[in-house]
Structures are given as C-alpha cells and as structure tokens.
Amino acid sequence: MLATTGWTALHRPADDGSPLAVALTAWARGGIDGKRLPAADSPPEVIGRFFSHLDPGARTRLVQRYPLVVGNLDGAPTELRYRANRRAMAQSHSVETHRAGDYRLAPVDRENALRRAHRLRSLLTGERRILAFDPTGSGLVAEVFGDLDTADRVSVIVPGADTDLLTFERTARRYTAPVGMAESLLEAEKAAAPGLRTAVIAWAGYTTPDGVGMDAATGRLAVNGARRLGALIGALPGHGPVALFCHSYGSVVCGVAARRLPPRVTDLSVAGSPGMRAGSAAALRTTARVWAVRDSGDWIADVPYLEFGGLGHGADPVDPDFGSRVLAADGARGHTGYFTPGTLSLDNFAKIGTGSFGSVVCREGGSDCRRGISGTEAH
C-alpha cells in the first residue's frame, strides 16, 4: 500500500478550509479538455499515465489551476511538480505578506506571518527544486538537490524534532537543518564518487514533535510520518538504490517504516537515534542494511532506551546487541553535527549513499560494520 499511495492522499487534511483541502475539493470536481481528473489518491503509475497523455498546454493549465495538488501529486512529472510548487509558494508568500501587515491580527501572529514570508521568499529564490509543499499548520516541504530523474542513486534526509517550514533551512548552524544537511551530503557524495549521478532529498514532509515533550517520547507522529515516507519513496522516478539518513526522531520514523519500505531502499542509516521502536535490527524486518552512528558527546545517549506502555522507542541502535553496522562519528560534536563538512560521520554517509561500502570507517577502527560487504556497489 505504501508503495502505491500518493503523497496527497496521505497528507489529506480534514475538511477544515485549509488551502490544500480547498484545492483537493476543486481538483475532485475538475477536468481538463473534457476529461475528468484522476483521484488525487490514485497510485503513482495511474497519475503518471494520466499526465503522459496530456499535451504541454494542458499540463500548464493544471499547474495554474491546481498548483497545490499538482505539486504534491506522486506520479506527476517532477519538473511539473517543481513548477506547481513554485506557483503555490508564490501564492502563499502573498498571503503571508498580507497577514504580516494586518494589524487586526495579534502581534505574535503578524510576526509569525513575516517569518513565513521570509522563508517562502528564500525558497522562491533561483531555480530551487521543491518536490512537495503544504502551507497547512507549521508547513511541510521537500526539496531536491541534484537531478532526481537521472540519478543513479538517491539519498533521503529524514529530520527529527522541531522541523517545519520555518526551520527547513538556517543561516546560522546551517548543517543542523534539512537543507544544509542535504547540500552537505550531496557535495560529499560527489567527492566520494565523482562519476556517479546522485540526488539528495531534504524531506520535511511529516509533522515532527515540538521539543522533547510527550510527542517525542511516543510513536504517534512517527506512524504518520512512516506512511508519508513510504509514499514518497514508492513514487520516486527511476529504479536505482535509495539510502535513508534518519536523524534523531527521524530514526523513529524510519524504524516504523522499515518493514514496509520498497525493496529499492538498500540502506537505512540512523544518527543520534533515541531508538527505532524495535529490539534489534533483525526485528525491523527490512532487507536494507542498517547503519547507526552516535557521537560520544551526543546527549541522546542519556535517554532511556526502552519501550513501556507506548513510551520510549526501544533498544539502542549503536548497542552491539542491536545488530546494526556501527559507524565512526569523529568530529560530529554533539547531537546536531553529523552532517557538518569534515566530520567522519558525513564522510561515512557519503560512502553509503554512493555504494562505496568498502571504505566506510567503523566505530573504534574495527571492521564489523563492513561484514559481508566488499568494495563498491555503485549501481
């Protein structure tokens, strides 16, 4: 189900008048050139066939009429989704700019609108490849770095708590936000395998916990995030290997999703994990290689690794008994430094993302993390 369900269906909000809900309602009633539009929750292959039979003019009209739907429609051509999301973000930018100057609103709401307008203006700069965008609530967004359609290998960043539209990218502490993580990983992958075509997706496509409260201690948000992650991967173009890089609470999402991920997911790496809601790598029931890394100064090590009554996320992925391939993280410095250039954690991620497994560096200089793997599996 996860491999054939569209992003929009999994992100369909209640009928609450949100922009996406309104757009979905209009789409369901619409048509193009005398043809009815496919259901927004159709499998990606159905959506793909629909668009393949449309001429460029018809595609453009759909982007103009339903940008929020087309931009989030798994199976639609990626370049069309980029165009649609650009249009949707421009519309949202106008809304937020107006709200920022509306003195009928509370000061805190005007300030938040101004911050969202600034973030949207940044996302509209240049020719950024926004694969998904939903302004509902705190906002969801996914961005592609590299050419997704021609990539031999795809890497997906799955971030943790406190990630939304506003924190999707940062100027200060750049590499702690999804955009900085993805940019850093792509550059490292190019250095690790110069002749390989790679793409990295910064995926803030699920509602994350705020801080370290109750939501961070349970799997409620992870279950919903896992569904959305599965839908994203199930609709990616091409057939090349996919590697997931899951940070903090994002590793909970990846753990929940693991057993239902498409077979093209060959590697699942967790960094600074509070647990994967499993007692062992084998219990994840995935064919993907499971990698884990934690810096010696990461505070997450002090979180109780257990699950009781729905609280906690299970065993520690870097514990030898868990059975994951434990990587070195020299230079990462704490909980948020795993994607900083020059760190051994980033270098290891790049080698996993490019299939250069023979040269990954294991924790404490051993070779256990390379067991059963030799050389490079580039394709």
Sequence and secondary structure as in RCSB ss.txt:
>XXXX:A:sequence
MLATTGWTALHRPADDGSPLAVALTAWARGGIDGKRLPAADSPPEVIGRFFSHLDPGARTRLVQRYPLVVGNLDG
APTELRYRANRRAMAQSHSVETHRAGDYRLAPVDRENALRRAHRLRSLLTGERRILAFDPTGSGLVAEVFGDLDT
ADRVSVIVPGADTDLLTFERTARRYTAPVGMAESLLEAEKAAAPGLRTAVIAWAGYTTPDGVGMDAATGRLAVNG
ARRLGALIGALPGHGPVALFCHSYGSVVCGVAARRLPPRVTDLSVAGSPGMRAGSAAALRTTARVWAVRDSGDWI
ADVPYLEFGGLGHGADPVDPDFGSRVLAADGARGHTGYFTPGTLSLDNFAKIGTGSFGSVVCREGGSDCRRGISG
TEAH
>XXXX:A:secstr
 TTTS HHHHT   SS  HHHHHHHHHHH EETTEE   TTS HHHHHHHHHTS HHHHHHHHHH HHHHHT TT
S HHHHHHHHHHHHHHHHHHHHHHHT TTS HHHHHHHHHHHHHHHHHTSTT EEEEEE STT EEEEEES TTT
 SEEEEEE  SS STTTSS STTGGGSHHHHHHHHHHHHHHH TTS EEEEEEE S   STTSHHHHSSHHHHHH
HHHHHHHHHT SSS  EEEEEETHHHHHHHHHGGGS TTEEEEEEES S  SBSSTGGG  SSEEEEE  TT GG
GGS    BTTBS BS TTSGGG  EEB  TT  SSS TTSTT HHHHHHHHHHTT GGG  BGGG SGGGTT  S
    
